[in-house]
Amino acid sequence: MLARAQKLVDRLIGLSAIIGTTGLIFVVAVIVIDVIGRNFGMPLYGSQDLITMTMVLIVFGGMALCDRRDGHIVVDIFESAFPPALNRAIDIFSALLGVAIFVLIAVTVYKSAQLSQMLNLSTNLLNLPNAWFQYALVALSLVGALTMCLRALRLMSRHGYEHHSERDVL
């Protein structure tokens, strides 16, 4: 059961990473075009709108992949002094706290997106609907929460638990 869920979540992680990567490539292209245009006295109209809204996709698009690859910052000053059971409990708690935070982000932004849609809120220059990007943030936050939830379940099942000091550290 856990393996099937992991396979589905891995596909969602891949999709969110593709969305984030596409957003990053798009932002780089917009910045390059804008900078070149500024040199010729013709900046790209609406570049700030495009960059601001696409940053949502970049940040939240990569969040689930970062969690799946265990790429979040870990402060392990006291970890070697704690017994393995406590370290495991802390890792589980951290994953569940991440789930709660990302679900709360999703719920809050979903309510904001509904309000944006009702009031027809849009970006300053290009009039792109804010709700599009807010709904994307909701979906990407939920993928991140699902990834963290699966990590917590893996840690609870004793499979996939790895002590931080055994990880590769840069």
C-alpha positions as CSV (number, residue, x, y, z in Angstrom):
1,M,0.0,0.0,0.0
2,L,2.8,2.4,1.0
3,A,4.7,1.5,-2.2
4,R,1.7,2.3,-4.4
5,A,1.1,5.6,-2.6
6,Q,4.8,6.4,-3.0
7,K,4.6,5.7,-6.8
8,L,1.7,8.1,-7.2
9,V,3.3,10.8,-5.0
10,D,6.5,10.4,-7.0
11,R,4.6,11.2,-10.2
12,L,3.0,14.2,-8.5
13,I,6.5,15.3,-7.3
14,G,7.8,15.0,-10.9
15,L,5.0,17.0,-12.2
16,S,5.4,19.8,-9.7
17,A,9.2,19.8,-10.3
18,I,8.5,20.1,-14.1
19,I,6.2,23.1,-13.3
20,G,8.8,24.7,-11.1
21,T,11.6,24.1,-13.7
22,T,9.4,25.5,-16.5
23,G,8.7,28.5,-14.4
24,L,12.4,29.0,-13.7
25,I,13.3,28.8,-17.4
26,F,10.4,31.3,-18.2
27,V,11.6,33.8,-15.5
28,V,15.2,33.6,-16.8
29,A,13.9,34.3,-20.4
30,V,11.8,37.2,-19.2
31,I,14.7,38.7,-17.3
32,V,17.1,38.3,-20.3
33,I,14.5,39.9,-22.7
34,D,13.8,42.7,-20.2
35,V,17.5,43.5,-19.7
36,I,18.2,43.5,-23.4
37,G,15.1,45.6,-24.0
38,R,16.1,48.1,-21.3
39,N,19.5,48.6,-23.1
40,F,17.6,49.6,-26.2
41,G,15.1,51.7,-24.3
42,M,12.3,49.2,-24.7
43,P,11.8,47.2,-21.5
44,L,9.5,44.2,-21.5
45,Y,6.1,45.5,-20.6
46,G,4.7,43.5,-17.6
47,S,7.9,41.7,-16.8
48,Q,7.4,42.4,-13.1
49,D,4.0,40.8,-13.2
50,L,5.3,37.8,-15.0
51,I,8.3,37.3,-12.6
52,T,6.3,37.9,-9.5
53,M,3.5,35.4,-10.3
54,T,5.9,32.8,-11.7
55,M,8.0,32.8,-8.5
56,V,5.1,31.1,-6.8
57,L,5.5,28.2,-9.3
58,I,9.2,28.1,-8.9
59,V,9.3,28.0,-5.1
60,F,6.3,25.7,-4.4
61,G,7.0,23.6,-7.5
62,G,10.4,22.5,-6.1
63,M,9.3,22.1,-2.5
64,A,8.0,18.5,-2.8
65,L,11.1,17.4,-4.6
66,C,13.3,19.0,-2.0
67,D,11.4,17.1,0.7
68,R,11.5,13.8,-1.2
69,R,15.3,14.1,-1.6
70,D,15.6,15.1,2.1
71,G,17.1,18.5,1.0
72,H,15.6,20.7,3.8
73,I,18.0,22.3,6.2
74,V,18.6,20.1,9.3
75,V,20.2,21.5,12.4
76,D,21.7,18.4,14.1
77,I,23.8,19.9,17.0
78,F,22.3,17.7,19.7
79,E,21.3,14.8,17.5
80,S,24.3,12.7,18.4
81,A,23.5,13.1,22.1
82,F,19.9,11.9,21.7
83,P,18.9,8.3,21.6
84,P,17.8,7.0,18.1
85,A,14.2,6.7,19.2
86,L,14.1,10.4,20.1
87,N,15.8,11.4,16.8
88,R,13.2,9.3,15.0
89,A,10.3,10.9,17.0
90,I,11.7,14.4,16.2
91,D,11.9,13.5,12.5
92,I,8.3,12.2,12.5
93,F,7.1,15.3,14.4
94,S,9.0,17.6,11.9
95,A,7.3,15.8,8.9
96,L,3.9,16.1,10.5
97,L,4.5,19.7,11.4
98,G,5.4,20.3,7.7
99,V,2.2,18.6,6.7
100,A,0.2,20.9,9.0
101,I,2.0,24.0,7.7
102,F,1.5,23.2,4.1
103,V,-2.1,22.3,4.5
104,L,-2.7,25.6,6.4
105,I,-1.0,27.4,3.5
106,A,-3.2,25.6,1.0
107,V,-6.4,26.4,3.0
108,T,-5.5,30.0,3.5
109,V,-4.5,30.6,-0.1
110,Y,-7.6,28.7,-1.4
111,K,-9.8,31.2,0.6
112,S,-7.8,34.1,-0.8
113,A,-8.1,32.7,-4.3
114,Q,-11.9,32.5,-4.0
115,L,-11.9,36.1,-2.8
116,S,-9.6,37.1,-5.7
117,Q,-11.9,35.4,-8.2
118,M,-15.0,37.0,-6.7
119,L,-13.4,40.5,-6.8
120,N,-11.7,39.9,-10.2
121,L,-8.3,40.8,-8.8
122,S,-5.4,40.7,-11.2
123,T,-1.8,41.8,-11.7
124,N,-1.0,45.5,-12.1
125,L,0.0,45.7,-15.7
126,L,-1.0,42.6,-17.6
127,N,-4.3,42.0,-15.7
128,L,-3.5,38.3,-15.2
129,P,-6.0,36.9,-12.8
130,N,-4.4,36.4,-9.3
131,A,-6.6,33.4,-8.7
132,W,-4.8,31.3,-11.4
133,F,-1.5,31.5,-9.5
134,Q,-3.2,31.1,-6.1
135,Y,-4.9,27.9,-7.2
136,A,-1.6,26.7,-8.5
137,L,0.0,27.4,-5.1
138,V,-2.8,25.5,-3.4
139,A,-2.2,22.4,-5.6
140,L,1.6,22.6,-5.2
141,S,1.3,23.1,-1.4
142,L,-0.9,20.0,-1.2
143,V,1.7,18.0,-3.2
144,G,4.3,19.1,-0.7
145,A,2.0,18.2,2.3
146,L,1.4,14.8,0.7
147,T,5.1,14.2,0.3
148,M,5.8,15.1,3.9
149,C,2.9,12.9,5.1
150,L,4.3,10.0,3.2
151,R,7.7,10.6,4.7
152,A,6.2,10.6,8.2
153,L,4.4,7.3,7.4
154,R,7.7,5.8,6.1
155,L,9.4,6.9,9.3
156,M,6.7,5.4,11.5
157,S,6.9,2.1,9.7
158,R,10.6,1.9,10.5
159,H,11.4,1.5,6.8
160,G,13.3,4.3,5.3
161,Y,14.5,5.7,8.6
162,E,18.0,7.0,8.4
163,H,19.9,8.8,11.1
164,H,20.9,12.3,10.0
165,S,24.6,11.7,10.7
166,E,24.6,8.9,8.2
167,R,23.4,11.2,5.4
168,D,25.7,12.8,2.9
169,V,26.5,16.3,4.2
170,L,28.1,19.0,2.0
